């Protein structure tokens, strides 16, 4: 079964969020299991991202990657680490989401 570029992007984002969450738990790469999760997660994330870039424009891919990743990692930080964003952070996240939506809904960028 061949996955669509958008599916690869979604899997890459999830892998990156898992890796970033484990990065904090790795305690400077001094804990084996979280460190292994970081390495595997980023490896999967960048592999999937490279497959995505075969058919989607880098600007759109990176906007979605970073925007969705920022929102998801913020949610993980709220749940796992009790890091509650203030109003400015929530507004900033809203602007990031709005930017990703504008790029995806209105941009005429095409893949090479």
C-alpha positions as CSV (number, residue, x, y, z in Angstrom):
1,X,0.0,0.0,0.0
2,X,1.4,3.4,-1.0
3,X,0.7,6.3,1.4
4,X,-0.3,9.7,0.2
5,X,2.1,12.6,0.8
6,X,-0.4,14.1,3.3
7,X,-0.4,10.8,5.3
8,X,3.4,10.8,5.4
9,X,3.3,14.4,6.6
10,X,0.8,13.5,9.4
11,X,2.9,10.5,10.4
12,X,6.1,12.7,10.4
13,X,4.4,15.3,12.6
14,X,3.3,12.7,15.1
15,X,6.8,11.1,15.2
16,X,8.4,14.6,15.7
17,X,6.0,15.4,18.5
18,X,6.7,12.1,20.2
19,X,10.5,12.7,19.8
20,X,10.3,16.2,21.1
21,X,8.3,15.1,24.1
22,X,10.9,12.4,24.8
23,X,13.7,14.9,24.4
24,X,12.7,16.5,27.7
25,X,12.4,13.1,29.4
26,X,15.8,12.1,28.1
27,X,17.4,14.5,30.6
28,X,20.2,15.6,28.3
29,X,20.5,12.1,26.7
30,X,21.4,10.6,30.0
31,X,18.4,8.2,30.1
32,X,18.5,5.4,27.6
33,X,14.8,4.7,26.7
34,X,13.8,8.3,26.2
35,X,17.0,9.0,24.2
36,X,16.3,6.0,21.9
37,X,12.7,7.3,21.4
38,X,14.2,10.7,20.5
39,X,16.5,9.2,17.9
40,X,14.0,6.9,16.4
41,X,11.2,9.5,16.4
42,X,13.3,12.1,14.6
43,X,14.6,9.5,12.2
44,X,11.0,8.5,11.3
45,X,9.9,12.1,11.1
46,X,12.6,13.2,8.7
47,X,12.3,10.1,6.5
48,X,8.5,10.8,6.2
49,X,9.2,14.5,5.6
50,X,11.6,13.6,2.8
51,X,9.0,11.4,1.1
52,X,6.4,14.2,1.5
53,X,8.7,16.7,-0.3
54,X,8.8,14.5,-3.4
55,X,5.4,15.8,-4.4
56,X,4.4,18.8,-2.2
57,X,6.0,22.2,-2.1
58,X,8.5,22.7,0.7
59,X,6.9,26.0,1.8
60,X,3.5,24.4,2.4
61,X,5.0,21.3,3.9
62,X,7.1,23.2,6.4
63,X,4.3,25.5,7.3
64,X,2.0,22.6,8.1
65,X,4.9,20.6,9.8
66,X,5.8,23.5,12.1
67,X,2.4,24.9,12.7
68,X,0.7,21.6,13.6
69,X,3.8,20.4,15.5
70,X,3.9,23.6,17.6
71,X,0.2,23.2,18.5
72,X,0.5,19.5,19.3
73,X,3.7,19.8,21.4
74,X,2.0,22.6,23.3
75,X,-0.9,20.3,24.1
76,X,1.5,17.6,25.1
77,X,3.3,20.1,27.4
78,X,0.0,21.0,29.0
79,X,-1.0,17.4,29.7
80,X,2.4,15.8,30.6
81,X,4.3,18.7,32.1
82,X,1.5,21.0,33.4
83,X,2.9,23.9,31.3
84,X,-0.1,26.1,30.8
85,X,0.2,28.8,28.1
86,X,-0.7,32.3,28.9
87,X,-2.9,34.6,26.8
88,X,0.0,35.8,24.6
89,X,1.0,32.2,23.9
90,X,-2.6,31.2,23.0
91,X,-2.8,34.3,20.7
92,X,0.5,33.4,19.0
93,X,-0.6,29.8,18.5
94,X,-3.8,31.1,17.0
95,X,-1.9,33.2,14.5
96,X,0.3,30.2,13.6
97,X,-2.8,28.1,12.9
98,X,-4.3,31.0,10.9
99,X,-1.1,31.3,8.8
100,X,-1.1,27.6,8.0
101,X,-4.7,27.7,7.0
102,X,-4.2,30.7,4.7
103,X,-1.2,29.0,3.0
104,X,-3.2,25.8,2.5
105,X,-6.5,27.4,1.4
106,X,-5.4,30.3,-0.7
107,X,-1.8,29.7,-1.9
108,X,-1.3,28.7,-5.5
109,X,2.2,27.2,-4.7
110,X,2.9,24.1,-6.7
111,X,5.3,21.2,-6.3
112,X,8.3,21.0,-8.7
